[in-house]
């Protein structure tokens, strides 16, 4: 085929691509909120709905984008982006448009995309969070390297929602403020023993020991995180106050005055929630307080989200899932004697946090490539950050602090 013929073929979709285009256009035209502008390979521009609401704009480079959307739904759209089949001048705006119509988008998921669901579910089942499976799943994400995460996280390397105390606060201020909020909600005082389930890179343990005078036992199953946390503890001279374990939560013993777990429940798996909550009740003293920071899905979408494989489960967090508030409260009720005593929503703060992370991530792209990450990886991570930011901004998902008290707890 001559070069001119190739170019001509690019502008002429195949019959299956034409069918997919028609079906996708039809679905998008029926979405109730906002709209999108599509710039197609042949130079035609199509506007569906009220595109001014989100300024959502997609540049279709390859007609196969439509086929991938038709056969893969939202996951297919993400995979088309990874394949460079489409781009956008404002990817967050596109994600917000889809997130705002998350319930209506099920129509697209219910078409030809249904055919791919059994295979995706089977693949997801291979990532069940058994003890061995949990270590593999965590390593797949968190062991990408401490140098990588340090390029876009704050100085304390908090990989969870910050809390912005003022509209003009920066990421460093917001990350530190979040640590204070957690410690204050737990009513930490000198001499208490805090158990942290999910160390991250040690930021919360260091903050609680340094500023609130508590002893901390913290555990992670990420080798990279444990190494970094121990280095930070030694550098701070807090080895007598902080113990870093490399244990699965199911291996923990003892009882503690306070228990905290920041965005770790998402890695538990819905099949293991009862055991997780039972462990929380067993580890907390009767007069203690528990705080869970959890990314949540609305109650009415919990079952659908649980039973389907999205971009995050497929490419970012194998074995992951999102609980709902009522599911967590039900777990506490069934498996513990703890009573929920506080619920604070910080989902809007997570949208800001992700925006700050993405800004840093994009600035660091040359260094990220120097670390050995290829273009597809960089594109996937940019999509991931935008995917989450847009979802939080449109409240398709949120984040909460759930505080629970033991039966003998009395406010100090």
Secondary structure, 3 states (H helix, E strand, C coil): CCHHHHHHHHCCCCHHHHHHHHHHHHHHHCCCCCEEEEECCCCCEEEEECCCCCCCEEEECCCHHHHHHHHHHHHHHHHHHHCCCEECCCHHHHHHHHHHCCCCCHHHHCCCCHHHHHHHHHHHHCCCCCHHHHHHHHHHHHCCCHHHHHCCCCCCCCCCCCCCCCCCCCHHHHHHHHHHHHHHHCCCCCCCEEEEECCCCCHHHHHHHHHHCCEEEEECCCHHHHHHHHHHHHHHCCCCCEEEECCCHHHCCCCEEEEEEECCHHHCCHHHHHHHHHHHHHHEEEEEEEEEEEEEECHHHHHHHHHCCCHHHHHHCCCCCCECHHHHHHHHHHHCCCEEEEEEECHHHHHHHHHHHHHHHHHCHHHHHHCCCCHHHHHHHHHHHHHHHHHHHCCCEEEEEEEEECCCCCCC
